[in-house]
Structures are given as C-alpha cells and as structure tokens.
Amino acid sequence: MTFFAKYRWLLTVVLTTAIFAVILRRVPFPALMSALREADYVVFLALMIPNTLFYFAWDTLVLAVVIRWFHGAVPYRRLLPVRAASYVVGFFNTNLGRGAMAAYLSRSLHAPFLELGSTVIFLVLTEYTQLVIWSMLGLLGLRAEVSRSLLAVGAGVAVFWLIVRWLLAPRDWSLSRTFRLATPARYAQIVLLRAPMFFVSLCVHYYAARAFGIRIPFFQLLTFLPVIFMLAALPVTVAHLGTTQAAWIFFFSQYAPVPRLLAFSVAAHLVFSFTRAMLGVAWLPAAYFDLQPRTLRPHPAGERTAAPAQACACGMKPAQDSCGD
C-alpha cells in the first residue's frame, strides 16, 4: 500500500480544513451566520428537494438505458435500489460509490465486474462531457477572459474522446468493452439523455440563489455551474466540501456578497447530498433483497432468444447494438 493510499483520508481532511481556513479568513463567521439566518428556507427547500428527487429519478433512467444498451434489459424499478444505494457510499467517497455500483450490478446481473466497470466509467466520462458542452453553450453569451480560457477545456475534451474512441476503445480489454461497443450515435444519445438533469438543476439554482439574496445572470450561471459541478465531483475533500464553496466564490463574487455565496453553496450542497443519502438509506433494504438469489437478471431464458431478432435489422449482435433505438 502506497503512502497516498494509506493516508488518503487524512489528506482529504487536511485539504478540506485548509480550504475552509482560507475562505473563513475572507468571510467573518458572524457575517456567514447572518447570511444563513436571513435566507428564505421555505422557497429554498421547495426548490432544492424536488430537484434532488428529479435527479435521482432521471439518473436511474440513464442507468437503465445504458444497461439495456450494453448488458441487457433490466426493469427501471429494479435499478432504483442500485442507484440509491450508491449515493450512500458516494457521500463519503465518489469513486468508492461508483465502484460499489459496478460491484452490485456485476453480482446482480451475473456479469464480469470489469465489464460493468467499463459501463460505469462510460457514464462518468459522458457526464463530464455534457457538463463541458453546457459550459461551452454559456460562452456564446459571454466575453470574459476567464470564460475564453475555458475554450481550451472544450478542445481538450474533444482530443480526449478521439484518443478513447480510436486508440483505447478498440483494444480487447474488459474495461474498454462499453467504449468499444458504443457507436458515435450512442455517445451523442447519452449526452442528450443527460441534458434534462443539468437544465433542471441550472434553473433550480438560478431561482434558489434568490432565497439567499443572490442574483446571478443566467448565462454566467450556465457557463460556470458545470465547472462547479465538475469540481464538486473530485474526490479530494471530505464530502466534496471546500472545493465547491471556493468555486462559487471565485466565479460569482462580483454578483453577491461573499458571505451569502458561501452560505448558499454550503446549504445547497448539504441539502443535495443529504437528500440523496437519505434516499439511499431508504432503498438499502430493497438493495439487500435484490442481492439475494433469484433476483436481477438481464433476460429470462425465454427473452434471450427474442433479443437477436430485434437487432437483426442492422445485422449485428444485440450486445453491439449499433442500430440505435
């Protein structure tokens, strides 16, 4: 075990503490408490909690569609416990939550772990890609220097996918299976399928910020909220705190007092994370039940013979699924 792996938890605590120490040097604690007291929590919670529930429902839909594409049809309701349970683990460690979901699906679907891991990685990378695309759309209405520098990020993402698609995906590795089977149309479809998740979240944050007296121009929020979400996903701090708050202050301090930005970013992050974790806890018994013998299989014996006929229209095997839906 390397030094980093052994003391990773300690490093995340130190980094989280250091980030908040820097922020709180700029934000007096009484000013932060005042911003928290003055917020309209009725409006805030009425927006943020339904947003989290919608995110959970749509996130599970995305998972169901991708599992059907590359592993076989599984009913949507049977994947709800899988997705919810991963939020509990992900609350503490994002990558561990993703690994737990891959392990759960592998055992439930009786499929190789690395093949399911390939699908989970596919979901993660396409999620980052659609966030970058949203950010690029926001650039159309902005001319700030910091926003122009994000164009390099878009170019970097394009180069990354070229490397994945034409150099790594063709290799006969279990971990590259999903990327190998995915057609260019599938990549586009998954990005479009994820679009409602971000758009709803964008609108919710736009109006929920007003509950804290914050008014950010829509195109500014469209450009930088995806960047904040990407920073929040980095597994470098405790419960993803610190990086998110620093990003809100960095990108939006010209539109609102820093104490209000800090208060809103902390409240929004905690409500989203806590609500997802509570959903996970509520679904844990169902997730445990699904891991028992007799559950989750992609196709009953009678259905597996019907699947090839559906795919024959384009002359390919069902696993390759190049026809599109």
N, C-alpha and C positions, 0 to 999 in steps of 0.2 A: 504494500500500500504506500503510495507516494505521500509526501508531506502535505500537499494540497488536499488530497482526498481525505487524509486523516483529520485535518484541522479545518476543513471547508466550513463547517458550521460556525466555528469561531471567527473565521474571516468574514463571513456574511454578517455576523453580529457587529464586528468591529466596523465594517464598511457602513452598515445602516446607522450605527451610532455616530460615526464621523460625518455622514451626510446631514443628519439632523442637527448635529452640533454647529455645522456651518450655517444651515438655514436659520436656526434659532439665534445665532449671533446677529442676523439681519432682522429677524422678526421678534420683537419683545413678547414674552409669554403673555402678559396681560392683554396685549393687542390681539393675539391669537384667540384667547378666551372670549374676548369681546366679540370677535367675528363669529365665533361658534354660537354665542348666545343670541346674536341678532338675526340669525338665519331663520327663514320660514321653513320649518321641517315638514309641515303638512304638504306643501307643494313639492318640496324636495323628495320626500319618501313616496309620494303619489306618482312621481315620475321614475325614480330610480329602481324601486322594487319591481314594478311591471316590466321595466327594461331588462332586468336580470332574468325574470321568468321567460320573457320572449327569447332572450339569448340562449337560455337552456333548451327551450323547445326547438329553436331553429338549429342550434349546434347539433342536437341529436338527429335532426333531419339530414343535415350534411353528412354526419357519420353513417346514417342508414343508407344514403345514396352511394357513398363511396364504397362501403362494404358490399353492396349489391353489385357494383361495377366490377370489383376485383376479387371477391371471395364467394359471392352467392347471396341470394335474398334472405334477409332477416327482418321480421316484423319490427316496425318502428317502436312499438310499446315494449319490445323485449330489449331494446338498446337504451331505453331511458335509465334503468339502473346502472348500466355500464358507464354512461356519460356522467351521471350524477355522482357516482362513487369516485370517479377520477378527480372531481373537484375537491373532495376532502383531502386526498393526498396532495393535489396540486396547490392547495392553500399553503402548505409548508415548503414544497419543492416542485416547481413546474415540471422539470424533466422527469422526476420520480413519478409524478402523476401521469405523464404520458407513457412511461414505461409500464406502470401498473395497468393502464388501459390496454396496452398491447398484450400484456400477460393474461389479463382477464379474457380478452377476445380470443387469444390463442387457445386457452383452455376450453372456453365455451364453444368455439367453433371447431375445435379439434384440428386446428391448422398450425403449421410451424410458426414459432414465435417470431423469427426474423421476417417472415413474410407479412405478418401483422404489423411488426415494427416498421416495415417499409411503408405500409399504408398510413400509419400514424405520422411518420416523418413527412410523407406527401401532404397530409393535412396541415401540418405545421408550416411547411415552406410555402404552400399556396395561400395560407392565411397571411403570412408576411408579405407575399407578393401583392395581394389585393389591398393591403394597407398602403403599400408604396404607390399603387395605382391611384388610390383615393387622394393621397398626398399630392401626386402629380396633377390631378384634376384641380386641386386647390391652387396650384401655381398659376393656372390660367388667369386667375383674377388678382394676382399679386406680383409685385416687382421688388420685394425686399431682398437685400443682399443675402441674408441667411436662407431665404427660400430658394434663390437661384442656386445656391450651393447644393440643395437637395437634388438638383437635376443629375448630379454625379451619382447619387444613390440610385436613381432610376436606371442609369446606364449600367451601373454595377450589377443590379438585379438582372438586367437583360443578359449580360455576359455570363452571370452565374447559371441562368437557365440554359443557355447554349452549352455550357460545359456539362451540366447534368444530363441534358437531353441527348447529346450526341457523343459524349465521351464516357459518362458513368452508367447511364441507363442501359445501354446495350450489353453490358457485362453480365455474365450469367451468375450473379450473386443473389442470394435470397433477399438481402437488404435493398437491392435495387429492383426487385420484381415489379412493384407497383409502378415505378417510373418507366420501366421497360414496356409494360402493358398499356400504359396511358397514351392515348393518341393526342395530338395537338388540340383536337376538339375537346377532349376530356379536361385538359388543363384550363381551357377557356371556360368550360361549363362550370367547373368547381369555383373559379374566381367569381363568375356571375352569380352562382348559387349562394356564395357567402355575402354578396353585396348588401342584401337587406339587413343583415346583422349589424354591419357598421353604420349604415344610413340611419337606422332607428336609434342607435347609440349616439350618433352625431347630433340628431335632433333633440334627444333627451338631454344631453349635456349642454346644448345651447340654451335650453329653457331652464334646466335645473340650476345652472350657474346664476340665474337671476334671483333665485331664492337666497343667494348669498350676496346680492347686490353687485353681481359681476355681469357686464355686458361686453361680450367679445364678438367682433364682426364674424359673420358666418363663414366667409372664405378663409379668414385667418384660422378659425377652428377646424375647417375642413382640411387645411394644409398641415397643421401641426398636431391635431389629435391622433392621427395614425402613428406619428413618430412617438408620441407619449405612450400609446398602446404597445408599440414595439419595445420601448424601453422598459415598460412595466413587465413584459414577459421575460426579461433577462433574469436568470436565476442567480443573482449576485447579492441580493439583500434579503432580510427577513420578511416573509410575506409580501415581497415586492414593494415594500415601503421605502421611501427615501428617493429612489430614482424618479418615481412618478411625481413626487412633490417638487423636486428640483426642476424637472422638465416643465411643469405648469408655470413655475415662477420665471424660468428662463424665457419661455416663448410668449407669455401673456402679461408680464408685469407692467407693460405700457397701457394696459386696458383696465386695470383694477389694482387696488392696494395689495401689497404682498401678503399681509395677514389674512385677507379674505381669500386670496388664491390658495394659500396654504390650508386654510380651514376647509374650503370646498374640496380640494384634491384629497385631503385625508378622509373627509366624510364620504365622498363618492367612492373612493377605493375600498373603504371598510364596509360600506353597505353592499357593494357589489360582491366582494369576497365573502363576507359573512353570509349573505343570502344564498350564494352558490354552495357554500359549505353546509348550510342547513338543509338545502335540497339534497346534498349528498348523504347526510346523516339520515334523512327521512327515507331515502331509497336503499340504504345499506342492507336492511333485511331482505329486500327483493333481490339485490345483487348476490347476497349469500345463497339464497334459494336457487338462483339461476346457475350457480356453480355446482350444484348437486347433480348427480347422474340423472339423465333423461332430458336435459334441457338443451337450449340453443344449438341448433344445427342449421347450416345454411339452406339445405334442401332435404325434405323427407325423401325416402328411397324412390317413391313414385314420381317426384318432381324433377329429379336429376335427369331423367330421360327426356323431359319436355324442354329443358333449357336449350339443348343444342339446336332444336328446330327453330327457336326464336332467333338464334344467332346465325342460322344458315343463310339468311337473306344476303349477308355480306360475305359468306364463305369463310368465316373464321370461327375459331373455338369460342365458347362462352367466356372463358377466362380472359381472352384477349379483348373481347367486347369492343371492337373498333366501330361498330355500327352507329353508336350513339342511341339516345332514347328519344 
